[in-house]
Amino acid sequence: MTELGEHFFRHEYGRLVAILSRRVGVHHLDAVEDAVQYALLMAVERWPRDAAPENPSAWLFRVAHNRLVGELRRRARHAAVAEQHSLGVPDAIDEVPAAFLAGDVRDDLLRMLFVCCDDAIPAESQLVLALKTLCGFDVREIAERLFVTEANVYKRLERARSRLSELGLERSELTPNHLASRLPAVQAILYLLFTEGYLSSHADGAIRRELCEEATRLTHVLAEHHVSATPETFALLALMHLHSARMTARQDASGGLLLLEEQDRSLWNQREIHEGMSWLARSADGDVFSRYHAEAGIAAEHCLAPSFAETRWDRIVDCYALLERLAPSPLHTLNRSVAMAEWRGPADGLAVLEGLEPPTWLAGSYLWSAVLADLHRRCGHIELARRHTDAALDGAPSDAVRRTLERRLAR
């Protein structure tokens, strides 16, 4: 778009939606989104010609703010609200009054995530709304991550926006009870935001580091708040740091994905591993054991293994078994089969999947086909392996993932 890059515009979109929704109420979300999109469009058109302003964020805020106030004034039935919230335009974005989560967490974007998780919005729509409106995901990315159709994403999004438009201004105010009850949904959103960055379905790159960094930053804010500083939050933060530790080693010089066994472990970030293990230790306080604990335990085993061959695959199998009990999903069973194949061999890996009827969303996924292709190939089932390989390559979400599959499944 400009020299500032796609990440800047993605981040500014979510931040501006959060700030302006805070000022005029979430029931004006449609007008807020239109105003922010207008500001970003103006930037894309003008900045290459006139050069970007000294403070791009402040410029975008002024344009979006003015556009929003003008639109609300034009809507006769909202004239009083528009007048009430026309507070003037700050000279710099830093002068925008800080918003708070229950009085002491300073982050508009995180606060808006909690607003999106209002109980009045159906649970399946909360996630879609947050990923689309605040995280900048497009509909295809959301569909890929949630294993649903794009039409389903549109329906969920419309349902969420309709419910938000019915909420009064007071519903934007958050109490400690709101934070506690909505925390699991917010954690799930941040988990998916990080996951999309770690293994992206985006055509332009298999890793989107900026999404991982934003998810980690927001999770740190959660971990610092007395209401959301829970073992689950600590475990989620541990998972993010342990995955981030291996980020650099996951790509080759051309940007292609490297398999775990191909990675140069000397490139793994030991500071990140240490921080991840510290958060994992903190998450062990109390009797809570969540899916984030299980996944962080798996990540820790990988980070602490001296080599791929010396990985304690039996412990990873146990973690996946726990994960299946905590959050039942055939996807976890699929991953357990992969770990079992490394521990006891491909035949035992296939035995884990015996009798499992995958739901449509998984049966049509490249992940299902790729695992079956690899296990059948290693067992010598050539025709079955070829069939599943073709399906995996056809369903790969990006060229980077497709190239990795070709390298792995051709062995």
C-alpha positions as CSV (number, residue, x, y, z in Angstrom):
1,M,0.0,0.0,0.0
2,T,2.7,2.4,1.1
3,E,6.1,2.1,2.6
4,L,4.4,1.6,6.0
5,G,3.2,-1.8,4.9
6,E,0.1,-3.9,5.3
7,H,0.7,-4.6,9.0
8,F,0.5,-0.8,9.8
9,F,-2.9,-0.5,8.1
10,R,-4.2,-3.8,9.6
11,H,-3.2,-2.6,13.1
12,E,-4.5,0.9,12.6
13,Y,-7.9,-0.4,11.4
14,G,-8.5,-2.4,14.6
15,R,-7.2,0.3,16.9
16,L,-9.3,3.1,15.3
17,V,-12.4,0.9,15.4
18,A,-11.8,0.3,19.1
19,I,-11.1,3.9,19.9
20,L,-14.1,5.4,18.0
21,S,-16.5,2.7,19.2
22,R,-15.5,3.6,22.7
23,R,-16.4,7.2,22.0
24,V,-19.8,6.8,20.2
25,G,-21.0,3.4,21.4
26,V,-20.7,-0.1,19.8
27,H,-24.3,0.2,18.4
28,H,-22.7,2.6,15.8
29,L,-20.2,0.0,14.7
30,D,-21.3,0.1,11.1
31,A,-20.7,3.9,10.9
32,V,-17.3,3.5,12.7
33,E,-16.1,0.8,10.3
34,D,-17.2,2.9,7.3
35,A,-15.3,6.0,8.7
36,V,-12.1,4.0,9.4
37,Q,-12.2,2.4,5.9
38,Y,-12.6,5.9,4.4
39,A,-9.6,7.1,6.3
40,L,-7.4,4.2,5.2
41,L,-8.6,4.6,1.6
42,M,-7.6,8.3,1.7
43,A,-4.2,7.4,3.1
44,V,-3.6,4.9,0.3
45,E,-4.6,7.4,-2.3
46,R,-2.8,10.5,-0.9
47,W,0.3,9.4,0.9
48,P,2.1,8.0,-2.2
49,R,1.5,11.3,-3.9
50,D,2.0,13.8,-1.0
51,A,4.2,11.7,1.3
52,A,3.0,10.2,4.6
53,P,2.4,12.8,7.4
54,E,4.8,13.1,10.3
55,N,2.3,11.3,12.6
56,P,0.4,8.8,10.4
57,S,-1.7,7.5,13.3
58,A,-2.9,11.0,14.2
59,W,-3.8,11.8,10.6
60,L,-5.9,8.6,10.3
61,F,-7.7,9.4,13.5
62,R,-8.5,12.9,12.5
63,V,-9.9,11.8,9.1
64,A,-11.9,8.9,10.6
65,H,-13.2,11.0,13.5
66,N,-14.4,13.8,11.2
67,R,-16.0,11.4,8.8
68,L,-17.8,9.6,11.7
69,V,-19.1,12.8,13.3
70,G,-20.3,14.0,9.9
71,E,-22.1,10.7,9.3
72,L,-23.8,10.7,12.7
73,R,-24.9,14.2,12.2
74,R,-26.5,13.3,8.9
75,R,-28.4,10.5,10.6
76,A,-31.2,12.5,12.1
77,R,-32.2,10.0,14.6
78,H,-28.7,10.0,16.0
79,A,-28.1,13.7,16.0
80,A,-28.0,14.0,19.7
81,V,-25.4,11.3,20.0
82,A,-23.3,12.8,17.3
83,E,-23.4,16.2,19.0
84,Q,-22.6,14.7,22.4
85,H,-19.5,12.9,21.1
86,S,-18.1,15.6,18.8
87,L,-15.4,16.4,21.2
88,G,-13.0,18.1,18.9
89,V,-9.9,16.6,17.2
90,P,-6.7,16.2,19.1
91,D,-3.5,17.4,17.6
92,A,-1.9,14.1,18.2
93,I,-3.2,10.6,18.7
94,D,-1.5,10.4,22.1
95,E,-4.0,13.0,23.3
96,V,-7.0,10.7,22.8
97,P,-8.3,9.9,26.3
98,A,-7.1,6.5,27.4
99,A,-9.8,3.8,27.7
100,F,-9.7,1.4,30.6
101,L,-10.7,-2.2,31.3
102,A,-12.5,-2.0,34.7
103,G,-10.5,1.1,35.6
104,D,-6.9,0.0,35.2
105,V,-6.0,-1.9,31.9
106,R,-5.1,0.6,29.3
107,D,-5.7,-0.8,25.9
108,D,-8.7,0.1,23.6
109,L,-8.2,-2.9,21.4
110,L,-8.3,-5.4,24.2
111,R,-11.2,-3.6,25.8
112,M,-13.1,-3.9,22.6
113,L,-12.4,-7.6,22.4
114,F,-14.2,-8.0,25.7
115,V,-17.1,-5.9,24.3
116,C,-17.3,-8.2,21.2
117,C,-17.7,-11.1,23.6
118,D,-21.0,-9.7,25.1
119,D,-23.3,-12.5,26.1
120,A,-26.0,-11.0,23.9
121,I,-24.0,-12.1,20.9
122,P,-24.1,-15.8,20.0
123,A,-20.8,-17.5,20.9
124,E,-20.0,-18.6,17.4
125,S,-20.4,-15.0,16.2
126,Q,-18.3,-13.4,18.9
127,L,-15.1,-14.9,17.4
128,V,-15.9,-13.9,13.9
129,L,-16.8,-10.4,14.8
130,A,-13.5,-9.9,16.7
131,L,-11.3,-11.4,14.1
132,K,-12.9,-9.4,11.3
133,T,-13.5,-6.0,13.0
134,L,-10.5,-5.8,15.3
135,C,-7.9,-8.1,14.0
136,G,-8.2,-7.3,10.4
137,F,-8.8,-10.9,9.1
138,D,-10.6,-11.2,5.8
139,V,-13.5,-13.6,5.5
140,R,-11.4,-16.3,3.7
141,E,-8.9,-16.4,6.5
142,I,-11.6,-16.7,9.1
143,A,-13.3,-19.5,7.2
144,E,-9.9,-21.3,6.9
145,R,-9.1,-21.1,10.6
146,L,-12.6,-22.0,11.9
147,F,-13.2,-24.7,9.3
148,V,-16.4,-23.2,8.1
149,T,-17.6,-21.8,4.7
150,E,-17.3,-18.2,3.8
151,A,-21.0,-17.9,3.6
152,N,-21.2,-19.1,7.2
153,V,-18.7,-16.4,8.2
154,Y,-20.8,-13.7,6.6
155,K,-23.9,-15.0,8.4
156,R,-22.2,-15.0,11.8
157,L,-20.8,-11.5,11.2
158,E,-24.2,-10.1,10.3
159,R,-25.7,-11.7,13.3
160,A,-23.1,-10.2,15.6
161,R,-23.3,-6.7,14.1
162,S,-27.1,-6.8,14.4
163,R,-27.0,-7.6,18.1
164,L,-24.4,-5.0,18.7
165,S,-26.5,-2.3,17.1
166,E,-29.3,-3.2,19.6
167,L,-27.0,-2.5,22.6
168,G,-27.3,0.7,24.5
169,L,-24.3,2.9,25.3
170,E,-24.1,1.5,28.8
171,R,-23.4,-2.0,27.5
172,S,-20.0,-0.7,26.4
173,E,-19.0,-0.3,30.0
174,L,-17.2,-3.3,31.5
175,T,-17.3,-4.5,35.1
176,P,-15.0,-7.1,36.8
177,N,-17.8,-9.6,36.4
178,H,-17.9,-8.9,32.6
179,L,-14.1,-9.4,32.4
180,A,-14.2,-12.7,34.3
181,S,-17.2,-14.2,32.4
182,R,-15.9,-13.1,28.9
183,L,-12.2,-14.0,29.5
184,P,-12.4,-17.5,28.0
185,A,-13.8,-16.1,24.7
186,V,-11.1,-13.4,24.6
187,Q,-8.4,-16.0,25.3
188,A,-9.7,-18.0,22.3
189,I,-9.6,-15.0,20.1
190,L,-6.0,-14.2,21.0
191,Y,-5.1,-17.9,20.5
192,L,-6.5,-17.9,17.0
193,L,-4.8,-14.5,16.2
194,F,-1.4,-16.0,17.2
195,T,-2.2,-19.3,15.3
196,E,-2.9,-17.4,12.1
197,G,0.4,-15.7,12.4
198,Y,2.4,-18.8,13.3
199,L,1.0,-20.8,10.3
200,S,-0.8,-18.5,8.1
201,S,-3.4,-19.3,5.4
202,H,-2.5,-16.0,3.8
203,A,-1.2,-16.3,0.2
204,D,1.7,-13.9,0.7
205,G,3.4,-15.7,3.5
206,A,3.3,-18.8,5.7
207,I,4.4,-16.8,8.8
208,R,3.0,-13.4,9.8
209,R,5.1,-12.4,12.7
210,E,3.2,-9.2,13.4
211,L,0.1,-11.1,14.2
212,C,2.0,-13.2,16.7
213,E,3.6,-10.2,18.3
214,E,0.2,-8.4,18.6
215,A,-1.4,-11.5,20.2
216,T,1.4,-11.9,22.6
217,R,1.3,-8.2,23.6
218,L,-2.4,-8.3,24.3
219,T,-2.0,-11.5,26.3
220,H,0.6,-9.8,28.4
221,V,-1.9,-7.1,29.2
222,L,-4.3,-9.8,30.3
223,A,-1.6,-11.3,32.5
224,E,-1.1,-8.0,34.2
225,H,-4.7,-7.4,35.1
226,H,-5.9,-8.7,38.5
227,V,-9.1,-10.2,37.0
228,S,-7.6,-11.9,34.0
229,A,-4.2,-13.0,35.6
230,T,-5.3,-16.6,35.7
231,P,-3.5,-19.9,35.2
232,E,-5.2,-20.2,31.7
233,T,-3.8,-16.8,30.7
234,F,-0.3,-17.7,32.0
235,A,-0.4,-21.0,30.1
236,L,-1.6,-19.2,26.9
237,L,1.3,-16.8,27.2
238,A,3.7,-19.6,27.8
239,L,2.5,-21.3,24.6
240,M,3.0,-18.1,22.6
241,H,6.6,-17.5,23.9
242,L,7.6,-21.1,23.3
243,H,6.3,-21.1,19.7
244,S,7.9,-17.6,19.1
245,A,11.2,-19.0,20.2
246,R,11.3,-21.2,17.1
247,M,10.0,-18.6,14.7
248,T,13.2,-17.6,12.9
249,A,14.3,-21.2,12.4
250,R,11.0,-22.2,10.8
251,Q,11.8,-20.5,7.5
252,D,14.7,-20.9,5.0
253,A,16.5,-18.1,3.2
254,S,13.7,-17.9,0.6
255,G,10.9,-17.7,3.1
256,G,9.8,-21.3,2.7
257,L,8.7,-23.3,5.7
258,L,11.1,-25.8,7.3
259,L,9.8,-28.9,9.1
260,L,10.7,-29.4,12.7
261,E,13.3,-32.0,11.9
262,E,14.9,-29.7,9.4
263,Q,15.3,-26.7,11.7
264,D,18.7,-25.4,13.0
265,R,18.1,-25.5,16.8
266,S,20.9,-23.1,17.4
267,L,18.7,-20.4,16.0
268,W,16.0,-21.0,18.6
269,N,15.7,-18.0,20.9
270,Q,16.8,-19.1,24.3
271,R,15.4,-15.9,26.0
272,E,12.0,-16.7,24.6
273,I,12.2,-20.3,25.8
274,H,13.2,-19.2,29.2
275,E,10.3,-16.7,29.4
276,G,7.9,-19.3,28.1
277,M,9.0,-21.8,30.8
278,S,8.6,-19.1,33.4
279,W,5.0,-18.5,32.5
280,L,4.4,-22.2,32.3
281,A,5.7,-22.5,35.9
282,R,3.4,-19.7,37.0
283,S,0.4,-21.4,35.3
284,A,0.9,-24.5,37.5
285,D,-0.3,-22.7,40.6
286,G,-3.7,-24.0,41.7
287,D,-5.8,-26.9,40.4
288,V,-6.6,-25.6,36.9
289,F,-5.5,-27.5,33.9
290,S,-6.7,-26.1,30.5
291,R,-6.1,-26.9,26.9
292,Y,-3.5,-24.1,26.9
293,H,-1.6,-26.0,29.6
294,A,-1.6,-29.1,27.4
295,E,-0.5,-27.3,24.3
296,A,2.2,-25.4,26.2
297,G,3.4,-28.7,27.6
298,I,3.8,-30.0,24.0
299,A,5.6,-26.9,22.9
300,A,7.9,-27.1,25.9
301,E,8.8,-30.7,25.1
302,H,9.9,-29.6,21.6
303,C,11.9,-26.7,22.9
304,L,13.7,-28.7,25.5
305,A,14.5,-31.7,23.2
306,P,18.2,-31.8,22.3
307,S,17.3,-33.1,18.8
308,F,14.2,-34.3,16.8
309,A,15.2,-37.9,17.4
310,E,15.6,-37.3,21.2
311,T,12.2,-35.7,21.6
312,R,10.2,-37.3,24.4
313,W,7.3,-38.4,22.1
314,D,5.7,-40.5,24.7
315,R,5.1,-37.3,26.8
316,I,3.7,-35.5,23.7
317,V,1.3,-38.4,23.1
318,D,0.1,-38.1,26.7
319,C,-0.4,-34.3,26.3
320,Y,-2.5,-34.8,23.2
321,A,-4.5,-37.4,25.1
322,L,-5.2,-34.9,27.8
323,L,-6.0,-32.3,25.2
324,E,-8.6,-34.6,23.7
325,R,-10.3,-35.0,27.0
326,L,-10.2,-31.2,27.8
327,A,-11.3,-30.0,24.4
328,P,-12.6,-33.0,22.4
329,S,-11.7,-32.5,18.7
330,P,-10.7,-35.0,15.9
331,L,-8.0,-32.5,15.1
332,H,-6.3,-33.3,18.4
333,T,-6.7,-37.0,17.7
334,L,-5.0,-36.4,14.3
335,N,-2.1,-34.7,16.0
336,R,-1.8,-37.5,18.6
337,S,-1.5,-40.0,15.7
338,V,1.5,-38.0,14.3
339,A,3.2,-38.1,17.7
340,M,2.4,-41.8,18.1
341,A,4.0,-42.5,14.7
342,E,7.2,-40.8,15.9
343,W,7.2,-42.7,19.2
344,R,6.2,-46.2,18.1
345,G,6.0,-46.1,14.3
346,P,3.6,-45.3,11.5
347,A,1.4,-48.4,11.9
348,D,0.7,-47.3,15.5
349,G,0.0,-43.8,14.3
350,L,-2.6,-45.2,11.8
351,A,-4.1,-47.3,14.6
352,V,-4.9,-44.1,16.5
353,L,-7.1,-43.0,13.6
354,E,-8.7,-46.4,13.1
355,G,-12.5,-46.1,13.3
356,L,-12.4,-42.3,13.4
357,E,-15.0,-40.8,11.1
358,P,-13.7,-37.2,10.5
359,P,-16.4,-34.5,10.3
360,T,-16.7,-32.8,6.9
361,W,-14.6,-29.8,7.9
362,L,-11.7,-32.0,8.8
363,A,-12.1,-34.6,6.0
364,G,-11.9,-31.7,3.5
365,S,-8.8,-30.2,5.1
366,Y,-5.3,-30.5,3.8
367,L,-4.2,-31.4,7.3
368,W,-6.2,-34.7,7.4
369,S,-5.0,-35.7,3.9
370,A,-1.4,-34.8,4.7
371,V,-1.2,-36.9,7.8
372,L,-2.8,-39.9,6.1
373,A,-0.5,-39.5,3.1
374,D,2.6,-39.5,5.3
375,L,1.6,-42.4,7.5
376,H,0.5,-44.6,4.5
377,R,3.7,-43.7,2.7
378,R,5.8,-44.8,5.6
379,C,3.8,-48.0,6.0
380,G,4.3,-48.8,2.3
381,H,0.7,-48.2,1.2
382,I,1.8,-46.5,-2.0
383,E,-1.6,-46.1,-3.8
384,L,-3.3,-44.8,-0.6
385,A,-0.4,-42.4,0.0
386,R,-0.6,-41.1,-3.5
387,R,-4.3,-40.4,-3.3
388,H,-4.0,-38.5,0.0
389,T,-1.0,-36.6,-1.2
390,D,-2.9,-35.3,-4.2
391,A,-5.8,-34.2,-1.9
392,A,-3.4,-32.5,0.5
393,L,-1.6,-30.6,-2.3
394,D,-4.9,-29.5,-3.8
395,G,-6.1,-28.2,-0.5
396,A,-3.0,-26.4,0.6
397,P,-3.9,-22.8,1.7
398,S,-0.7,-21.2,0.3
399,D,2.2,-21.9,-1.9
400,A,4.6,-22.0,1.0
401,V,2.5,-24.8,2.7
402,R,2.2,-26.6,-0.6
403,R,6.0,-26.6,-1.2
404,T,6.5,-28.0,2.3
405,L,4.0,-30.7,1.8
406,E,5.6,-31.6,-1.5
407,R,9.0,-31.9,0.2
408,R,7.7,-34.0,3.1
409,L,5.3,-36.3,1.2
410,A,7.8,-37.0,-1.6
411,R,10.2,-38.6,0.7
